Amino acid sequence: MKAMSRYLALGLALFGLSIGLVGCGQGGDAKPETATSGEKPTAEATEPTPAPKPVEPLAEPPKPVEKTPDAIKPVGTMDGLELNDYPGAKAQGKGNKAVTATTEDFTFNFTTSDPPAKVVEFYKPQITVEDSYADEATGFVFGKTKSGYEATVNAAVMDGTTQITIVVVKPKA
C-alpha cells in the first residue's frame, strides 16, 4: 500500500505539472492598507524597521551539488521502456529524460479523442507486476512493468481532448 501511495503522488504531481495545472501567480485580491489624504500615519508606520539579526556561520560548508550538463534532455520515443505508444495518439512535443544518481526518469505527453477509460484499458496489461493499480473512472494506472520499471499513466479530458501523461522511472544499471 505504501508503494501505491508513492506512485499515486508521483503520478499526480507530474501530471499536474505537465499539463500546466500549477496555479502560479494566482493570488487573492488583497491590497495593502494605506492612509487616505485626510488621515495621519500611525506611530507604527513612522518607526524605523529594526536591523536583522546576524546569521550564525555553518559548522561545515555545504557540499557542492554535482551538476550534470545533460541532466534533462528531450527524447523522441518510448522505445526500451516496455510501454507502447497509444494507438492514434498525437505526441505533444518530445518526451523528457531526467537523470538522477540512481534513475532515469522519462515523461511523455500525448492527446487522443478516446475517453480516459479506453486509455487505461490499453495500458493495464502492460503494467501488471504486483502493487499495480488501475482506475478507469479517473483515467489512472500505475505500477511496474515486467522488468520492474515504475510506470504511471494519467488520462484526463481537457478542452474536449484526452490528455495522456506517461511517466516511467528506470533504475540505472
Summary of the structure (lengths in Angstrom):
residues: 173
radius of gyration: 23.8
end to end distance: 26.4
largest distance: 74.6
contacts: 396
relative contact order: 0.19
helix: 18%
strand: 28%
